[in-house]
Amino acid sequence: MITDTEIKLKGLKALSEVLGDIEAERFVALIQREHFDYTKWRQELNEDLSIDEISEKAMKLRKEQGE
């Protein structure tokens, strides 16, 4: 298990790699400013997809990541 500090560092690095430094900072600021329920957001993220579509999406992502 990694420490909270390591999680924060890895998270910021991932955000910066995908969004760039400026947009990553904006994302963090938005999350801190707004009431944000991550669990609810994740549950609603793919609610318009069927189980098969979610599975296909997951398998595609896994293949792209080389696992």
PDB file with one MODEL, atoms N, CA, C and O in Angstrom:
MODEL        1
ATOM      1  N   MET A   1       0.834  -1.161   0.000  1.00  0.00           N
ATOM      2  CA  MET A   1       0.000   0.000   0.000  1.00  0.00           C
ATOM      3  C   MET A   1       0.897   1.248   0.000  1.00  0.00           C
ATOM      4  O   MET A   1       1.887   1.310   0.730  1.00  0.00           O
ATOM      5  N   ILE A   2       0.538   2.240  -0.828  1.00  0.00           N
ATOM      6  CA  ILE A   2       1.342   3.451  -0.880  1.00  0.00           C
ATOM      7  C   ILE A   2       0.758   4.514   0.045  1.00  0.00           C
ATOM      8  O   ILE A   2      -0.405   4.445   0.444  1.00  0.00           O
ATOM      9  N   THR A   3       1.592   5.498   0.376  1.00  0.00           N
ATOM     10  CA  THR A   3       1.168   6.542   1.309  1.00  0.00           C
ATOM     11  C   THR A   3       0.256   7.554   0.617  1.00  0.00           C
ATOM     12  O   THR A   3       0.166   7.600  -0.610  1.00  0.00           O
ATOM     13  N   ASP A   4      -0.411   8.354   1.431  1.00  0.00           N
ATOM     14  CA  ASP A   4      -1.269   9.413   0.894  1.00  0.00           C
ATOM     15  C   ASP A   4      -0.456  10.391   0.035  1.00  0.00           C
ATOM     16  O   ASP A   4      -0.926  10.845  -1.009  1.00  0.00           O
ATOM     17  N   THR A   5       0.745  10.707   0.475  1.00  0.00           N
ATOM     18  CA  THR A   5       1.603  11.623  -0.280  1.00  0.00           C
ATOM     19  C   THR A   5       1.934  11.053  -1.651  1.00  0.00           C
ATOM     20  O   THR A   5       1.903  11.772  -2.649  1.00  0.00           O
ATOM     21  N   GLU A   6       2.251   9.758  -1.702  1.00  0.00           N
ATOM     22  CA  GLU A   6       2.548   9.118  -2.988  1.00  0.00           C
ATOM     23  C   GLU A   6       1.326   9.127  -3.913  1.00  0.00           C
ATOM     24  O   GLU A   6       1.456   9.329  -5.121  1.00  0.00           O
ATOM     25  N   ILE A   7       0.145   8.906  -3.341  1.00  0.00           N
ATOM     26  CA  ILE A   7      -1.086   8.943  -4.139  1.00  0.00           C
ATOM     27  C   ILE A   7      -1.279  10.331  -4.735  1.00  0.00           C
ATOM     28  O   ILE A   7      -1.601  10.467  -5.916  1.00  0.00           O
ATOM     29  N   LYS A   8      -1.079  11.373  -3.903  1.00  0.00           N
ATOM     30  CA  LYS A   8      -1.249  12.743  -4.397  1.00  0.00           C
ATOM     31  C   LYS A   8      -0.243  13.047  -5.507  1.00  0.00           C
ATOM     32  O   LYS A   8      -0.601  13.633  -6.529  1.00  0.00           O
ATOM     33  N   LEU A   9       0.998  12.652  -5.307  1.00  0.00           N
ATOM     34  CA  LEU A   9       2.027  12.912  -6.322  1.00  0.00           C
ATOM     35  C   LEU A   9       1.728  12.186  -7.633  1.00  0.00           C
ATOM     36  O   LEU A   9       1.849  12.767  -8.712  1.00  0.00           O
ATOM     37  N   LYS A  10       1.337  10.917  -7.533  1.00  0.00           N
ATOM     38  CA  LYS A  10       1.007  10.153  -8.741  1.00  0.00           C
ATOM     39  C   LYS A  10      -0.225  10.723  -9.434  1.00  0.00           C
ATOM     40  O   LYS A  10      -0.280  10.783 -10.662  1.00  0.00           O
ATOM     41  N   GLY A  11      -1.210  11.141  -8.646  1.00  0.00           N
ATOM     42  CA  GLY A  11      -2.419  11.732  -9.205  1.00  0.00           C
ATOM     43  C   GLY A  11      -2.129  13.022  -9.945  1.00  0.00           C
ATOM     44  O   GLY A  11      -2.615  13.228 -11.057  1.00  0.00           O
ATOM     45  N   LEU A  12      -1.345  13.883  -9.339  1.00  0.00           N
ATOM     46  CA  LEU A  12      -0.986  15.144  -9.997  1.00  0.00           C
ATOM     47  C   LEU A  12      -0.155  14.902 -11.251  1.00  0.00           C
ATOM     48  O   LEU A  12      -0.323  15.591 -12.257  1.00  0.00           O
ATOM     49  N   LYS A  13       0.730  13.931 -11.186  1.00  0.00           N
ATOM     50  CA  LYS A  13       1.541  13.600 -12.366  1.00  0.00           C
ATOM     51  C   LYS A  13       0.636  13.101 -13.499  1.00  0.00           C
ATOM     52  O   LYS A  13       0.805  13.506 -14.649  1.00  0.00           O
ATOM     53  N   ALA A  14      -0.317  12.227 -13.179  1.00  0.00           N
ATOM     54  CA  ALA A  14      -1.238  11.703 -14.193  1.00  0.00           C
ATOM     55  C   ALA A  14      -2.073  12.827 -14.792  1.00  0.00           C
ATOM     56  O   ALA A  14      -2.246  12.892 -16.009  1.00  0.00           O
ATOM     57  N   LEU A  15      -2.588  13.708 -13.948  1.00  0.00           N
ATOM     58  CA  LEU A  15      -3.369  14.839 -14.450  1.00  0.00           C
ATOM     59  C   LEU A  15      -2.532  15.723 -15.362  1.00  0.00           C
ATOM     60  O   LEU A  15      -2.991  16.139 -16.426  1.00  0.00           O
ATOM     61  N   SER A  16      -1.316  16.005 -14.949  1.00  0.00           N
ATOM     62  CA  SER A  16      -0.439  16.864 -15.748  1.00  0.00           C
ATOM     63  C   SER A  16      -0.091  16.230 -17.090  1.00  0.00           C
ATOM     64  O   SER A  16      -0.010  16.922 -18.105  1.00  0.00           O
ATOM     65  N   GLU A  17       0.114  14.925 -17.095  1.00  0.00           N
ATOM     66  CA  GLU A  17       0.448  14.244 -18.349  1.00  0.00           C
ATOM     67  C   GLU A  17      -0.716  14.275 -19.334  1.00  0.00           C
ATOM     68  O   GLU A  17      -0.506  14.378 -20.542  1.00  0.00           O
ATOM     69  N   VAL A  18      -1.941  14.185 -18.821  1.00  0.00           N
ATOM     70  CA  VAL A  18      -3.119  14.149 -19.689  1.00  0.00           C
ATOM     71  C   VAL A  18      -3.607  15.562 -20.029  1.00  0.00           C
ATOM     72  O   VAL A  18      -3.917  15.856 -21.183  1.00  0.00           O
ATOM     73  N   LEU A  19      -3.671  16.430 -19.018  1.00  0.00           N
ATOM     74  CA  LEU A  19      -4.255  17.750 -19.209  1.00  0.00           C
ATOM     75  C   LEU A  19      -3.230  18.856 -19.443  1.00  0.00           C
ATOM     76  O   LEU A  19      -3.571  19.916 -19.968  1.00  0.00           O
ATOM     77  N   GLY A  20      -1.992  18.620 -19.064  1.00  0.00           N
ATOM     78  CA  GLY A  20      -1.002  19.697 -19.046  1.00  0.00           C
ATOM     79  C   GLY A  20      -1.046  20.354 -17.677  1.00  0.00           C
ATOM     80  O   GLY A  20      -2.019  20.211 -16.937  1.00  0.00           O
ATOM     81  N   ASP A  21       0.020  21.075 -17.350  1.00  0.00           N
ATOM     82  CA  ASP A  21       0.143  21.641 -15.999  1.00  0.00           C
ATOM     83  C   ASP A  21      -0.961  22.645 -15.663  1.00  0.00           C
ATOM     84  O   ASP A  21      -1.525  22.603 -14.570  1.00  0.00           O
ATOM     85  N   ILE A  22      -1.266  23.535 -16.587  1.00  0.00           N
ATOM     86  CA  ILE A  22      -2.246  24.583 -16.297  1.00  0.00           C
ATOM     87  C   ILE A  22      -3.635  23.998 -16.106  1.00  0.00           C
ATOM     88  O   ILE A  22      -4.321  24.331 -15.140  1.00  0.00           O
ATOM     89  N   GLU A  23      -4.058  23.124 -17.021  1.00  0.00           N
ATOM     90  CA  GLU A  23      -5.389  22.533 -16.894  1.00  0.00           C
ATOM     91  C   GLU A  23      -5.474  21.603 -15.692  1.00  0.00           C
ATOM     92  O   GLU A  23      -6.539  21.479 -15.087  1.00  0.00           O
ATOM     93  N   ALA A  24      -4.375  20.947 -15.333  1.00  0.00           N
ATOM     94  CA  ALA A  24      -4.370  20.099 -14.138  1.00  0.00           C
ATOM     95  C   ALA A  24      -4.621  20.959 -12.892  1.00  0.00           C
ATOM     96  O   ALA A  24      -5.385  20.573 -12.008  1.00  0.00           O
ATOM     97  N   GLU A  25      -3.977  22.117 -12.833  1.00  0.00           N
ATOM     98  CA  GLU A  25      -4.213  23.022 -11.701  1.00  0.00           C
ATOM     99  C   GLU A  25      -5.646  23.522 -11.687  1.00  0.00           C
ATOM    100  O   GLU A  25      -6.259  23.627 -10.625  1.00  0.00           O
ATOM    101  N   ARG A  26      -6.184  23.830 -12.857  1.00  0.00           N
ATOM    102  CA  ARG A  26      -7.586  24.257 -12.940  1.00  0.00           C
ATOM    103  C   ARG A  26      -8.515  23.157 -12.449  1.00  0.00           C
ATOM    104  O   ARG A  26      -9.480  23.434 -11.736  1.00  0.00           O
ATOM    105  N   PHE A  27      -8.231  21.893 -12.828  1.00  0.00           N
ATOM    106  CA  PHE A  27      -9.042  20.760 -12.388  1.00  0.00           C
ATOM    107  C   PHE A  27      -9.040  20.658 -10.861  1.00  0.00           C
ATOM    108  O   PHE A  27     -10.095  20.513 -10.244  1.00  0.00           O
ATOM    109  N   VAL A  28      -7.871  20.733 -10.267  1.00  0.00           N
ATOM    110  CA  VAL A  28      -7.773  20.645  -8.803  1.00  0.00           C
ATOM    111  C   VAL A  28      -8.541  21.796  -8.159  1.00  0.00           C
ATOM    112  O   VAL A  28      -9.248  21.592  -7.172  1.00  0.00           O
ATOM    113  N   ALA A  29      -8.410  22.999  -8.707  1.00  0.00           N
ATOM    114  CA  ALA A  29      -9.127  24.153  -8.163  1.00  0.00           C
ATOM    115  C   ALA A  29     -10.638  23.963  -8.271  1.00  0.00           C
ATOM    116  O   ALA A  29     -11.376  24.304  -7.347  1.00  0.00           O
ATOM    117  N   LEU A  30     -11.096  23.424  -9.388  1.00  0.00           N
ATOM    118  CA  LEU A  30     -12.525  23.171  -9.562  1.00  0.00           C
ATOM    119  C   LEU A  30     -13.040  22.166  -8.544  1.00  0.00           C
ATOM    120  O   LEU A  30     -14.114  22.352  -7.972  1.00  0.00           O
ATOM    121  N   ILE A  31     -12.284  21.112  -8.318  1.00  0.00           N
ATOM    122  CA  ILE A  31     -12.682  20.081  -7.358  1.00  0.00           C
ATOM    123  C   ILE A  31     -12.738  20.659  -5.948  1.00  0.00           C
ATOM    124  O   ILE A  31     -13.652  20.350  -5.184  1.00  0.00           O
ATOM    125  N   GLN A  32     -11.770  21.489  -5.606  1.00  0.00           N
ATOM    126  CA  GLN A  32     -11.746  22.071  -4.262  1.00  0.00           C
ATOM    127  C   GLN A  32     -12.863  23.089  -4.060  1.00  0.00           C
ATOM    128  O   GLN A  32     -13.391  23.222  -2.956  1.00  0.00           O
ATOM    129  N   ARG A  33     -13.222  23.805  -5.122  1.00  0.00           N
ATOM    130  CA  ARG A  33     -14.217  24.871  -5.041  1.00  0.00           C
ATOM    131  C   ARG A  33     -15.641  24.335  -4.960  1.00  0.00           C
ATOM    132  O   ARG A  33     -16.487  24.913  -4.278  1.00  0.00           O
ATOM    133  N   GLU A  34     -15.904  23.237  -5.652  1.00  0.00           N
ATOM    134  CA  GLU A  34     -17.250  22.709  -5.750  1.00  0.00           C
ATOM    135  C   GLU A  34     -17.441  21.504  -4.829  1.00  0.00           C
ATOM    136  O   GLU A  34     -16.502  20.766  -4.529  1.00  0.00           O
ATOM    137  N   HIS A  35     -18.691  21.334  -4.391  1.00  0.00           N
ATOM    138  CA  HIS A  35     -19.007  20.090  -3.695  1.00  0.00           C
ATOM    139  C   HIS A  35     -18.996  18.995  -4.755  1.00  0.00           C
ATOM    140  O   HIS A  35     -19.755  19.064  -5.723  1.00  0.00           O
ATOM    141  N   PHE A  36     -18.162  18.005  -4.587  1.00  0.00           N
ATOM    142  CA  PHE A  36     -17.972  16.991  -5.615  1.00  0.00           C
ATOM    143  C   PHE A  36     -18.069  15.614  -4.982  1.00  0.00           C
ATOM    144  O   PHE A  36     -17.274  15.273  -4.106  1.00  0.00           O
ATOM    145  N   ASP A  37     -19.028  14.829  -5.415  1.00  0.00           N
ATOM    146  CA  ASP A  37     -19.212  13.468  -4.928  1.00  0.00           C
ATOM    147  C   ASP A  37     -18.644  12.512  -5.972  1.00  0.00           C
ATOM    148  O   ASP A  37     -19.323  12.154  -6.935  1.00  0.00           O
ATOM    149  N   TYR A  38     -17.394  12.103  -5.771  1.00  0.00           N
ATOM    150  CA  TYR A  38     -16.704  11.261  -6.750  1.00  0.00           C
ATOM    151  C   TYR A  38     -17.456   9.959  -6.993  1.00  0.00           C
ATOM    152  O   TYR A  38     -17.572   9.512  -8.134  1.00  0.00           O
ATOM    153  N   THR A  39     -17.964   9.354  -5.934  1.00  0.00           N
ATOM    154  CA  THR A  39     -18.667   8.072  -6.073  1.00  0.00           C
ATOM    155  C   THR A  39     -19.900   8.230  -6.957  1.00  0.00           C
ATOM    156  O   THR A  39     -20.131   7.418  -7.853  1.00  0.00           O
ATOM    157  N   LYS A  40     -20.681   9.260  -6.709  1.00  0.00           N
ATOM    158  CA  LYS A  40     -21.870   9.502  -7.523  1.00  0.00           C
ATOM    159  C   LYS A  40     -21.479   9.795  -8.971  1.00  0.00           C
ATOM    160  O   LYS A  40     -22.121   9.304  -9.900  1.00  0.00           O
ATOM    161  N   TRP A  41     -20.433  10.590  -9.163  1.00  0.00           N
ATOM    162  CA  TRP A  41     -19.950  10.921 -10.515  1.00  0.00           C
ATOM    163  C   TRP A  41     -19.558   9.657 -11.273  1.00  0.00           C
ATOM    164  O   TRP A  41     -19.918   9.501 -12.440  1.00  0.00           O
ATOM    165  N   ARG A  42     -18.824   8.753 -10.624  1.00  0.00           N
ATOM    166  CA  ARG A  42     -18.395   7.506 -11.272  1.00  0.00           C
ATOM    167  C   ARG A  42     -19.598   6.627 -11.613  1.00  0.00           C
ATOM    168  O   ARG A  42     -19.630   5.994 -12.668  1.00  0.00           O
ATOM    169  N   GLN A  43     -20.586   6.591 -10.718  1.00  0.00           N
ATOM    170  CA  GLN A  43     -21.769   5.773 -10.969  1.00  0.00           C
ATOM    171  C   GLN A  43     -22.555   6.289 -12.172  1.00  0.00           C
ATOM    172  O   GLN A  43     -23.117   5.502 -12.934  1.00  0.00           O
ATOM    173  N   GLU A  44     -22.594   7.598 -12.339  1.00  0.00           N
ATOM    174  CA  GLU A  44     -23.355   8.195 -13.429  1.00  0.00           C
ATOM    175  C   GLU A  44     -22.569   8.288 -14.737  1.00  0.00           C
ATOM    176  O   GLU A  44     -23.149   8.548 -15.790  1.00  0.00           O
ATOM    177  N   LEU A  45     -21.268   8.079 -14.677  1.00  0.00           N
ATOM    178  CA  LEU A  45     -20.403   8.270 -15.841  1.00  0.00           C
ATOM    179  C   LEU A  45     -20.805   7.406 -17.024  1.00  0.00           C
ATOM    180  O   LEU A  45     -20.822   7.887 -18.157  1.00  0.00           O
ATOM    181  N   ASN A  46     -21.125   6.158 -16.788  1.00  0.00           N
ATOM    182  CA  ASN A  46     -21.445   5.229 -17.869  1.00  0.00           C
ATOM    183  C   ASN A  46     -22.872   4.699 -17.791  1.00  0.00           C
ATOM    184  O   ASN A  46     -23.162   3.623 -18.313  1.00  0.00           O
ATOM    185  N   GLU A  47     -23.763   5.445 -17.144  1.00  0.00           N
ATOM    186  CA  GLU A  47     -25.107   4.911 -16.940  1.00  0.00           C
ATOM    187  C   GLU A  47     -25.889   4.747 -18.239  1.00  0.00           C
ATOM    188  O   GLU A  47     -26.873   4.009 -18.273  1.00  0.00           O
ATOM    189  N   ASP A  48     -25.466   5.424 -19.310  1.00  0.00           N
ATOM    190  CA  ASP A  48     -26.157   5.283 -20.582  1.00  0.00           C
ATOM    191  C   ASP A  48     -25.622   4.117 -21.418  1.00  0.00           C
ATOM    192  O   ASP A  48     -26.111   3.865 -22.519  1.00  0.00           O
ATOM    193  N   LEU A  49     -24.616   3.408 -20.893  1.00  0.00           N
ATOM    194  CA  LEU A  49     -24.025   2.281 -21.601  1.00  0.00           C
ATOM    195  C   LEU A  49     -24.530   0.958 -21.042  1.00  0.00           C
ATOM    196  O   LEU A  49     -24.835   0.849 -19.854  1.00  0.00           O
ATOM    197  N   SER A  50     -24.614  -0.041 -21.909  1.00  0.00           N
ATOM    198  CA  SER A  50     -24.981  -1.380 -21.457  1.00  0.00           C
ATOM    199  C   SER A  50     -23.759  -2.041 -20.813  1.00  0.00           C
ATOM    200  O   SER A  50     -22.640  -1.543 -20.935  1.00  0.00           O
ATOM    201  N   ILE A  51     -23.981  -3.146 -20.137  1.00  0.00           N
ATOM    202  CA  ILE A  51     -22.887  -3.902 -19.530  1.00  0.00           C
ATOM    203  C   ILE A  51     -21.890  -4.326 -20.602  1.00  0.00           C
ATOM    204  O   ILE A  51     -20.680  -4.245 -20.390  1.00  0.00           O
ATOM    205  N   ASP A  52     -22.389  -4.780 -21.756  1.00  0.00           N
ATOM    206  CA  ASP A  52     -21.502  -5.199 -22.847  1.00  0.00           C
ATOM    207  C   ASP A  52     -20.653  -4.031 -23.352  1.00  0.00           C
ATOM    208  O   ASP A  52     -19.472  -4.208 -23.647  1.00  0.00           O
ATOM    209  N   GLU A  53     -21.248  -2.844 -23.451  1.00  0.00           N
ATOM    210  CA  GLU A  53     -20.503  -1.669 -23.918  1.00  0.00           C
ATOM    211  C   GLU A  53     -19.430  -1.260 -22.909  1.00  0.00           C
ATOM    212  O   GLU A  53     -18.317  -0.897 -23.291  1.00  0.00           O
ATOM    213  N   ILE A  54     -19.765  -1.319 -21.632  1.00  0.00           N
ATOM    214  CA  ILE A  54     -18.782  -0.999 -20.595  1.00  0.00           C
ATOM    215  C   ILE A  54     -17.646  -2.010 -20.627  1.00  0.00           C
ATOM    216  O   ILE A  54     -16.479  -1.641 -20.498  1.00  0.00           O
ATOM    217  N   SER A  55     -17.982  -3.281 -20.797  1.00  0.00           N
ATOM    218  CA  SER A  55     -16.974  -4.330 -20.876  1.00  0.00           C
ATOM    219  C   SER A  55     -16.059  -4.119 -22.076  1.00  0.00           C
ATOM    220  O   SER A  55     -14.839  -4.229 -21.954  1.00  0.00           O
ATOM    221  N   GLU A  56     -16.639  -3.818 -23.225  1.00  0.00           N
ATOM    222  CA  GLU A  56     -15.832  -3.563 -24.434  1.00  0.00           C
ATOM    223  C   GLU A  56     -14.897  -2.379 -24.219  1.00  0.00           C
ATOM    224  O   GLU A  56     -13.731  -2.419 -24.611  1.00  0.00           O
ATOM    225  N   LYS A  57     -15.411  -1.341 -23.603  1.00  0.00           N
ATOM    226  CA  LYS A  57     -14.621  -0.145 -23.319  1.00  0.00           C
ATOM    227  C   LYS A  57     -13.441  -0.494 -22.396  1.00  0.00           C
ATOM    228  O   LYS A  57     -12.315  -0.052 -22.625  1.00  0.00           O
ATOM    229  N   ALA A  58     -13.708  -1.281 -21.366  1.00  0.00           N
ATOM    230  CA  ALA A  58     -12.666  -1.687 -20.421  1.00  0.00           C
ATOM    231  C   ALA A  58     -11.615  -2.564 -21.088  1.00  0.00           C
ATOM    232  O   ALA A  58     -10.418  -2.389 -20.855  1.00  0.00           O
ATOM    233  N   MET A  59     -12.059  -3.511 -21.919  1.00  0.00           N
ATOM    234  CA  MET A  59     -11.102  -4.391 -22.606  1.00  0.00           C
ATOM    235  C   MET A  59     -10.239  -3.605 -23.583  1.00  0.00           C
ATOM    236  O   MET A  59      -9.043  -3.869 -23.707  1.00  0.00           O
ATOM    237  N   LYS A  60     -10.836  -2.641 -24.278  1.00  0.00           N
ATOM    238  CA  LYS A  60     -10.085  -1.801 -25.209  1.00  0.00           C
ATOM    239  C   LYS A  60      -9.020  -0.998 -24.466  1.00  0.00           C
ATOM    240  O   LYS A  60      -7.872  -0.925 -24.905  1.00  0.00           O
ATOM    241  N   LEU A  61      -9.403  -0.396 -23.342  1.00  0.00           N
ATOM    242  CA  LEU A  61      -8.460   0.379 -22.545  1.00  0.00           C
ATOM    243  C   LEU A  61      -7.320  -0.490 -22.037  1.00  0.00           C
ATOM    244  O   LEU A  61      -6.156  -0.091 -22.071  1.00  0.00           O
ATOM    245  N   ARG A  62      -7.666  -1.669 -21.571  1.00  0.00           N
ATOM    246  CA  ARG A  62      -6.632  -2.581 -21.054  1.00  0.00           C
ATOM    247  C   ARG A  62      -5.648  -2.968 -22.173  1.00  0.00           C
ATOM    248  O   ARG A  62      -4.438  -3.017 -21.953  1.00  0.00           O
ATOM    249  N   LYS A  63      -6.182  -3.242 -23.371  1.00  0.00           N
ATOM    250  CA  LYS A  63      -5.335  -3.601 -24.506  1.00  0.00           C
ATOM    251  C   LYS A  63      -4.422  -2.429 -24.889  1.00  0.00           C
ATOM    252  O   LYS A  63      -3.244  -2.625 -25.191  1.00  0.00           O
ATOM    253  N   GLU A  64      -4.971  -1.224 -24.874  1.00  0.00           N
ATOM    254  CA  GLU A  64      -4.186  -0.036 -25.212  1.00  0.00           C
ATOM    255  C   GLU A  64      -3.062   0.201 -24.199  1.00  0.00           C
ATOM    256  O   GLU A  64      -2.001   0.720 -24.545  1.00  0.00           O
ATOM    257  N   GLN A  65      -3.306  -0.182 -22.960  1.00  0.00           N
ATOM    258  CA  GLN A  65      -2.297   0.018 -21.910  1.00  0.00           C
ATOM    259  C   GLN A  65      -1.299  -1.129 -21.863  1.00  0.00           C
ATOM    260  O   GLN A  65      -0.371  -1.118 -21.054  1.00  0.00           O
ATOM    261  N   GLY A  66      -1.491  -2.125 -22.735  1.00  0.00           N
ATOM    262  CA  GLY A  66      -0.516  -3.204 -22.836  1.00  0.00           C
ATOM    263  C   GLY A  66      -0.559  -4.228 -21.732  1.00  0.00           C
ATOM    264  O   GLY A  66       0.451  -4.865 -21.432  1.00  0.00           O
ATOM    265  N   GLU A  67      -1.713  -4.396 -21.124  1.00  0.00           N
ATOM    266  CA  GLU A  67      -1.813  -5.388 -20.042  1.00  0.00           C
ATOM    267  C   GLU A  67      -2.519  -6.611 -20.504  1.00  0.00           C
ATOM    268  O   GLU A  67      -2.696  -7.551 -19.730  1.00  0.00           O
TER     269      GLU A  67
ENDMDL
END
